[in-house]
Each structure stands twice: as C-alpha cells, then as structure tokens.
Amino acid sequence: MTAEQIQSAIEEATFDYTMGDHDTALAKLARVTAAAPAAFEAWHALAEINFSLRRLDDALAAGDKAHALRPDDLFINTTLSRVWMEKGDKATAEKYGAQAKILGWKDQLKNPETTKDRL
C-alpha cells in the first residue's frame, strides 16, 4: 500500500467509526495493518478505536505495535497510559504518562513559538 492509500483507509475507517459502523472501521484498519505492518498511524487508530469500544486487550495489542514502531511518539505514549490505567495497572500507566510528558516538554523546547500561542 502507498502512503496515500494508507492515509485514505485510515480516514475512511475513522469516518465509519464516527458514524457508528465499528465493525467496518476495525476491518478496514485490520486490512491496512496486515498489508502495511509498519503503518504506525493505522496501529494507533486501531488502538484508539478499540479503547473507545472498551476492548482493552485489543487496544493494548495495537498500541504496543504502534509503540514498537515509534516509541518516541507523544500520542501513542498517551494512548498506552490511558489503556493501562483502565486495565488497573497504575504503575505502567504512569510510566507511559511520564514518557508522554517528557516528549511534550521536548516538543515545547524545540518549538517555543507554538507553545507561546497555547498560553
């Protein structure tokens, strides 16, 4: 799959999910991750949708795949923190939460103008 096809499929799956067609959304993302296992955004979307549907083990599995691809991504660390918190593992949730905070601070240091606009 091309990057454009991957992005298009993720957008379609997100739309399906927001329209209440959860099974179609999950199926589309499963096809993307099978065809393009290095598609970080697809794994992350799969984690978020499963989390929203309270399928915590599936969310964790997808989140772990995404994290393996981009361990320094602020958003996947936040997602994993939320999943672990819901699963009742506060220590692991805090580990990912702390990593997300550190990554956020690094981003603020690299992009001080963006941060100034948020204040």
N, CA and C atoms as an extended XYZ file, in Angstrom:
357
Properties=species:S:1:pos:R:3:atomname:S:1:resname:S:1:resid:I:1 pbc="F F F"
N         0.844       -1.188        0.000 N   MET     1
C         0.000        0.000        0.000 CA  MET     1
C         0.883        1.243        0.000 C   MET     1
N         0.433        2.239       -0.720 N   THR     2
C         1.153        3.505       -0.708 CA  THR     2
C         0.767        4.298        0.534 C   THR     2
N         1.569        5.287        0.847 N   ALA     3
C         1.265        6.145        1.994 CA  ALA     3
C        -0.096        6.817        1.812 C   ALA     3
N        -0.398        7.197        0.591 N   GLU     4
C        -1.685        7.835        0.305 CA  GLU     4
C        -2.850        6.864        0.529 C   GLU     4
N        -2.676        5.625        0.099 N   GLN     5
C        -3.724        4.619        0.290 CA  GLN     5
C        -3.926        4.319        1.776 C   GLN     5
N        -2.831        4.261        2.501 N   ILE     6
C        -2.918        4.021        3.941 CA  ILE     6
C        -3.681        5.154        4.612 C   ILE     6
N        -3.301        6.383        4.308 N   GLN     7
C        -3.963        7.542        4.917 CA  GLN     7
C        -5.445        7.573        4.563 C   GLN     7
N        -5.761        7.283        3.327 N   SER     8
C        -7.156        7.270        2.888 CA  SER     8
C        -7.962        6.209        3.640 C   SER     8
N        -7.382        5.025        3.798 N   ALA     9
C        -8.070        3.948        4.515 CA  ALA     9
C        -8.277        4.302        5.986 C   ALA     9
N        -7.296        4.948        6.601 N   ILE    10
C        -7.431        5.368        7.998 CA  ILE    10
C        -8.544        6.400        8.123 C   ILE    10
N        -8.583        7.342        7.198 N   GLU    11
C        -9.640        8.359        7.225 CA  GLU    11
C       -11.014        7.730        7.028 C   GLU    11
N       -11.116        6.779        6.116 N   GLU    12
C       -12.389        6.083        5.902 CA  GLU    12
C       -12.803        5.312        7.150 C   GLU    12
N       -11.860        4.629        7.763 N   ALA    13
C       -12.161        3.866        8.978 CA  ALA    13
C       -12.599        4.788       10.111 C   ALA    13
N       -11.939        5.911       10.221 N   THR    14
C       -12.317        6.883       11.253 CA  THR    14
C       -13.730        7.395       11.008 C   THR    14
N       -14.047        7.666        9.761 N   PHE    15
C       -15.402        8.102        9.416 CA  PHE    15
C       -16.405        7.010        9.755 C   PHE    15
N       -16.106        5.774        9.361 N   ASP    16
C       -17.004        4.653        9.673 CA  ASP    16
C       -17.244        4.569       11.178 C   ASP    16
N       -16.188        4.701       11.938 N   TYR    17
C       -16.320        4.625       13.390 CA  TYR    17
C       -17.232        5.740       13.913 C   TYR    17
N       -16.992        6.958       13.442 N   THR    18
C       -17.799        8.077       13.938 CA  THR    18
C       -19.260        7.954       13.530 C   THR    18
N       -19.510        7.233       12.451 N   MET    19
C       -20.891        7.021       12.010 CA  MET    19
C       -21.525        5.802       12.684 C   MET    19
N       -20.786        5.161       13.574 N   GLY    20
C       -21.329        4.043       14.322 CA  GLY    20
C       -21.104        2.679       13.706 C   GLY    20
N       -20.380        2.621       12.604 N   ASP    21
C       -20.108        1.350       11.941 CA  ASP    21
C       -18.756        0.826       12.418 C   ASP    21
N       -18.732        0.385       13.661 N   HIS    22
C       -17.492       -0.001       14.317 CA  HIS    22
C       -16.821       -1.200       13.665 C   HIS    22
N       -17.611       -2.208       13.296 N   ASP    23
C       -17.023       -3.415       12.697 CA  ASP    23
C       -16.333       -3.106       11.377 C   ASP    23
N       -16.944       -2.247       10.562 N   THR    24
C       -16.328       -1.869        9.292 CA  THR    24
C       -15.032       -1.103        9.529 C   THR    24
N       -15.053       -0.209       10.503 N   ALA    25
C       -13.847        0.564       10.822 CA  ALA    25
C       -12.715       -0.362       11.248 C   ALA    25
N       -13.012       -1.291       12.140 N   LEU    26
C       -11.990       -2.219       12.613 CA  LEU    26
C       -11.491       -3.120       11.486 C   LEU    26
N       -12.392       -3.545       10.617 N   ALA    27
C       -11.996       -4.406        9.490 CA  ALA    27
C       -11.070       -3.656        8.537 C   ALA    27
N       -11.381       -2.407        8.254 N   LYS    28
C       -10.523       -1.610        7.362 CA  LYS    28
C        -9.129       -1.445        7.957 C   LYS    28
N        -9.079       -1.141        9.249 N   LEU    29
C        -7.777       -0.961        9.883 CA  LEU    29
C        -7.015       -2.280        9.961 C   LEU    29
N        -7.719       -3.375       10.148 N   ALA    30
C        -7.061       -4.688       10.156 CA  ALA    30
C        -6.449       -4.985        8.789 C   ALA    30
N        -7.155       -4.619        7.721 N   ARG    31
C        -6.610       -4.828        6.374 CA  ARG    31
C        -5.360       -3.979        6.153 C   ARG    31
N        -5.401       -2.742        6.633 N   VAL    32
C        -4.242       -1.866        6.464 CA  VAL    32
C        -3.043       -2.415        7.226 C   VAL    32
N        -3.253       -2.802        8.478 N   THR    33
C        -2.127       -3.282        9.275 CA  THR    33
C        -1.584       -4.614        8.752 C   THR    33
N        -2.447       -5.414        8.132 N   ALA    34
C        -1.972       -6.667        7.526 CA  ALA    34
C        -1.147       -6.388        6.273 C   ALA    34
N        -1.598       -5.435        5.474 N   ALA    35
C        -0.906       -5.112        4.223 CA  ALA    35
C         0.319       -4.232        4.452 C   ALA    35
N         0.264       -3.413        5.495 N   ALA    36
C         1.360       -2.479        5.769 CA  ALA    36
C         1.654       -2.489        7.275 C   ALA    36
N         2.326       -3.531        7.756 N   PRO    37
C         2.539       -3.657        9.195 CA  PRO    37
C         3.379       -2.542        9.819 C   PRO    37
N         4.027       -1.729        9.014 N   ALA    38
C         4.807       -0.600        9.539 CA  ALA    38
C         4.010        0.700        9.538 C   ALA    38
N         2.698        0.607        9.306 N   ALA    39
C         1.836        1.804        9.246 CA  ALA    39
C         1.464        2.234       10.662 C   ALA    39
N         2.326        3.033       11.259 N   PHE    40
C         2.125        3.499       12.632 CA  PHE    40
C         0.740        4.089       12.843 C   PHE    40
N         0.315        4.973       11.948 N   GLU    41
C        -0.961        5.661       12.119 CA  GLU    41
C        -2.138        4.687       12.161 C   GLU    41
N        -2.056        3.618       11.387 N   ALA    42
C        -3.128        2.621       11.387 CA  ALA    42
C        -3.174        1.882       12.714 C   ALA    42
N        -2.019        1.509       13.235 N   TRP    43
C        -1.979        0.836       14.543 CA  TRP    43
C        -2.512        1.752       15.632 C   TRP    43
N        -2.125        3.023       15.556 N   HIS    44
C        -2.593        3.967       16.570 CA  HIS    44
C        -4.113        4.146       16.487 C   HIS    44
N        -4.633        4.278       15.288 N   ALA    45
C        -6.084        4.400       15.117 CA  ALA    45
C        -6.790        3.148       15.642 C   ALA    45
N        -6.221        2.001       15.361 N   LEU    46
C        -6.789        0.742       15.845 CA  LEU    46
C        -6.790        0.706       17.378 C   LEU    46
N        -5.730        1.178       17.978 N   ALA    47
C        -5.665        1.242       19.444 CA  ALA    47
C        -6.731        2.177       19.998 C   ALA    47
N        -6.864        3.341       19.401 N   GLU    48
C        -7.835        4.328       19.892 CA  GLU    48
C        -9.277        3.842       19.731 C   GLU    48
N        -9.591        3.252       18.601 N   ILE    49
C       -10.960        2.769       18.384 CA  ILE    49
C       -11.269        1.625       19.348 C   ILE    49
N       -10.347        0.693       19.492 N   ASN    50
C       -10.575       -0.399       20.435 CA  ASN    50
C       -10.699        0.118       21.862 C   ASN    50
N        -9.904        1.106       22.219 N   PHE    51
C       -10.014        1.694       23.556 CA  PHE    51
C       -11.396        2.301       23.751 C   PHE    51
N       -11.838        3.035       22.777 N   SER    52
C       -13.152        3.663       22.855 CA  SER    52
C       -14.274        2.637       22.979 C   SER    52
N       -14.091        1.486       22.362 N   LEU    53
C       -15.082        0.415       22.423 CA  LEU    53
C       -14.904       -0.460       23.664 C   LEU    53
N       -13.948       -0.091       24.521 N   ARG    54
C       -13.668       -0.808       25.768 CA  ARG    54
C       -13.086       -2.202       25.520 C   ARG    54
N       -12.486       -2.393       24.359 N   ARG    55
C       -11.786       -3.642       24.046 CA  ARG    55
C       -10.318       -3.425       24.420 C   ARG    55
N       -10.078       -3.461       25.711 N   LEU    56
C        -8.784       -3.022       26.224 CA  LEU    56
C        -7.621       -3.907       25.797 C   LEU    56
N        -7.822       -5.215       25.745 N   ASP    57
C        -6.725       -6.089       25.313 CA  ASP    57
C        -6.360       -5.838       23.849 C   ASP    57
N        -7.374       -5.631       23.010 N   ASP    58
C        -7.113       -5.324       21.599 CA  ASP    58
C        -6.459       -3.949       21.458 C   ASP    58
N        -6.901       -2.999       22.272 N   ALA    59
C        -6.299       -1.662       22.250 CA  ALA    59
C        -4.836       -1.734       22.653 C   ALA    59
N        -4.561       -2.520       23.675 N   LEU    60
C        -3.189       -2.666       24.141 CA  LEU    60
C        -2.312       -3.337       23.088 C   LEU    60
N        -2.827       -4.375       22.455 N   ALA    61
C        -2.048       -5.069       21.422 CA  ALA    61
C        -1.703       -4.119       20.270 C   ALA    61
N        -2.685       -3.356       19.811 N   ALA    62
C        -2.440       -2.406       18.718 CA  ALA    62
C        -1.522       -1.279       19.185 C   ALA    62
N        -1.730       -0.806       20.392 N   GLY    63
C        -0.879        0.249       20.938 CA  GLY    63
C         0.568       -0.194       21.062 C   GLY    63
N         0.772       -1.431       21.478 N   ASP    64
C         2.137       -1.954       21.582 CA  ASP    64
C         2.815       -2.028       20.212 C   ASP    64
N         2.048       -2.401       19.186 N   LYS    65
C         2.604       -2.438       17.816 CA  LYS    65
C         3.018       -1.031       17.386 C   LYS    65
N         2.141       -0.063       17.639 N   ALA    66
C         2.453        1.321       17.270 CA  ALA    66
C         3.665        1.822       18.048 C   ALA    66
N         3.711        1.522       19.328 N   HIS    67
C         4.821        1.970       20.166 CA  HIS    67
C         6.145        1.364       19.711 C   HIS    67
N         6.111        0.116       19.274 N   ALA    68
C         7.329       -0.523       18.768 CA  ALA    68
C         7.847        0.204       17.527 C   ALA    68
N         6.926        0.760       16.749 N   LEU    69
C         7.316        1.487       15.536 CA  LEU    69
C         7.826        2.891       15.842 C   LEU    69
N         7.211        3.549       16.839 N   ARG    70
C         7.594        4.925       17.201 CA  ARG    70
C         7.530        5.115       18.713 C   ARG    70
N         8.521        4.631       19.413 N   PRO    71
C         8.486        4.739       20.872 CA  PRO    71
C         8.539        6.178       21.386 C   PRO    71
N         9.013        7.102       20.567 N   ASP    72
C         9.107        8.495       20.993 CA  ASP    72
C         7.940        9.347       20.499 C   ASP    72
N         6.819        8.721       20.222 N   ASP    73
C         5.636        9.465       19.805 CA  ASP    73
C         4.813        9.830       21.043 C   ASP    73
N         4.577       11.104       21.218 N   LEU    74
C         3.811       11.613       22.355 CA  LEU    74
C         2.441       10.954       22.458 C   LEU    74
N         1.742       10.851       21.336 N   PHE    75
C         0.356       10.404       21.355 CA  PHE    75
C         0.206        8.915       21.650 C   PHE    75
N         1.090        8.073       21.143 N   ILE    76
C         0.955        6.651       21.440 CA  ILE    76
C         1.304        6.387       22.900 C   ILE    76
N         2.233        7.144       23.451 N   ASN    77
C         2.526        7.002       24.876 CA  ASN    77
C         1.318        7.417       25.715 C   ASN    77
N         0.628        8.454       25.293 N   THR    78
C        -0.588        8.877       25.992 CA  THR    78
C        -1.669        7.804       25.883 C   THR    78
N        -1.836        7.254       24.695 N   THR    79
C        -2.831        6.196       24.495 CA  THR    79
C        -2.533        5.006       25.396 C   THR    79
N        -1.287        4.567       25.411 N   LEU    80
C        -0.931        3.419       26.242 CA  LEU    80
C        -1.126        3.724       27.727 C   LEU    80
N        -0.853        4.938       28.135 N   SER    81
C        -1.100        5.319       29.523 CA  SER    81
C        -2.581        5.181       29.868 C   SER    81
N        -3.432        5.658       28.979 N   ARG    82
C        -4.879        5.581       29.211 CA  ARG    82
C        -5.354        4.127       29.259 C   ARG    82
N        -4.843        3.291       28.348 N   VAL    83
C        -5.257        1.885       28.318 CA  VAL    83
C        -4.835        1.189       29.615 C   VAL    83
N        -3.585        1.377       30.000 N   TRP    84
C        -3.106        0.719       31.212 CA  TRP    84
C        -3.860        1.195       32.446 C   TRP    84
N        -4.205        2.472       32.484 N   MET    85
C        -4.976        2.981       33.623 CA  MET    85
C        -6.332        2.282       33.698 C   MET    85
N        -6.973        2.136       32.566 N   GLU    86
C        -8.278        1.458       32.529 CA  GLU    86
C        -8.154       -0.018       32.893 C   GLU    86
N        -7.020       -0.614       32.577 N   LYS    87
C        -6.806       -2.015       32.926 CA  LYS    87
C        -6.442       -2.168       34.407 C   LYS    87
N        -6.219       -1.052       35.084 N   GLY    88
C        -5.945       -1.085       36.513 CA  GLY    88
C        -4.481       -1.170       36.891 C   GLY    88
N        -3.588       -0.977       35.923 N   ASP    89
C        -2.152       -1.026       36.197 CA  ASP    89
C        -1.619        0.407       36.245 C   ASP    89
N        -1.749        1.009       37.421 N   LYS    90
C        -1.374        2.415       37.580 CA  LYS    90
C         0.120        2.645       37.344 C   LYS    90
N         0.962        1.741       37.791 N   ALA    91
C         2.408        1.917       37.630 CA  ALA    91
C         2.810        1.965       36.154 C   ALA    91
N         2.271        1.050       35.367 N   THR    92
C         2.590        1.048       33.939 CA  THR    92
C         1.976        2.269       33.257 C   THR    92
N         0.768        2.626       33.669 N   ALA    93
C         0.128        3.824       33.116 CA  ALA    93
C         0.979        5.056       33.397 C   ALA    93
N         1.493        5.152       34.606 N   GLU    94
C         2.324        6.308       34.966 CA  GLU    94
C         3.632        6.326       34.180 C   GLU    94
N         4.179        5.147       33.890 N   LYS    95
C         5.410        5.069       33.092 CA  LYS    95
C         5.185        5.689       31.717 C   LYS    95
N         4.102        5.282       31.053 N   TYR    96
C         3.809        5.839       29.733 CA  TYR    96
C         3.393        7.308       29.823 C   TYR    96
N         2.684        7.661       30.883 N   GLY    97
C         2.293        9.056       31.073 CA  GLY    97
C         3.499        9.960       31.266 C   GLY    97
N         4.459        9.485       32.039 N   ALA    98
C         5.678       10.269       32.251 CA  ALA    98
C         6.448       10.429       30.948 C   ALA    98
N         6.513        9.357       30.170 N   GLN    99
C         7.189        9.438       28.871 CA  GLN    99
C         6.493       10.461       27.971 C   GLN    99
N         5.167       10.463       27.991 N   ALA   100
C         4.417       11.428       27.181 CA  ALA   100
C         4.727       12.859       27.626 C   ALA   100
N         4.802       13.081       28.931 N   LYS   101
C         5.126       14.426       29.437 CA  LYS   101
C         6.511       14.859       28.981 C   LYS   101
N         7.474       13.966       29.094 N   ILE   102
C         8.838       14.293       28.671 CA  ILE   102
C         8.865       14.636       27.183 C   ILE   102
N         8.165       13.842       26.378 N   LEU   103
C         8.117       14.118       24.940 CA  LEU   103
C         7.429       15.449       24.663 C   LEU   103
N         6.405       15.775       25.435 N   GLY   104
C         5.732       17.059       25.285 CA  GLY   104
C         6.658       18.221       25.619 C   GLY   104
N         7.427       18.064       26.682 N   TRP   105
C         8.385       19.104       27.052 CA  TRP   105
C         9.459       19.276       25.987 C   TRP   105
N         9.934       18.153       25.441 N   LYS   106
C        10.927       18.234       24.364 CA  LYS   106
C        10.372       19.001       23.171 C   LYS   106
N         9.113       18.730       22.846 N   ASP   107
C         8.476       19.427       21.739 CA  ASP   107
C         8.373       20.918       22.033 C   ASP   107
N         8.043       21.264       23.261 N   GLN   108
C         7.944       22.677       23.640 CA  GLN   108
C         9.301       23.371       23.514 C   GLN   108
N        10.357       22.687       23.890 N   LEU   109
C        11.686       23.272       23.782 CA  LEU   109
C        12.111       23.462       22.328 C   LEU   109
N        11.707       22.519       21.471 N   LYS   110
C        12.051       22.615       20.057 CA  LYS   110
C        11.202       23.657       19.331 C   LYS   110
N         9.992       23.866       19.795 N   ASN   111
C         9.040       24.749       19.117 CA  ASN   111
C         8.464       25.765       20.097 C   ASN   111
N         9.277       26.672       20.616 N   PRO   112
C         8.779       27.616       21.624 CA  PRO   112
C         7.689       28.551       21.099 C   PRO   112
N         7.693       28.859       19.820 N   GLU   113
C         6.666       29.738       19.257 CA  GLU   113
C         5.283       29.080       19.303 C   GLU   113
N         5.235       27.791       19.054 N   THR   114
C         3.972       27.055       19.106 CA  THR   114
C         3.443       27.041       20.529 C   THR   114
N         4.335       26.857       21.489 N   THR   115
C         3.950       26.820       22.889 CA  THR   115
C         3.411       28.172       23.331 C   THR   115
N         4.052       29.240       22.879 N   LYS   116
C         3.640       30.590       23.263 CA  LYS   116
C         2.198       30.846       22.840 C   LYS   116
N         1.800       30.319       21.684 N   ASP   117
C         0.443       30.516       21.205 CA  ASP   117
C        -0.593       29.810       22.071 C   ASP   117
N        -0.190       28.757       22.782 N   ARG   118
C        -1.106       27.989       23.619 CA  ARG   118
C        -1.327       28.643       24.977 C   ARG   118
N        -0.447       29.519       25.381 N   LEU   119
C        -0.552       30.138       26.714 CA  LEU   119
C        -1.552       31.239       26.761 C   LEU   119
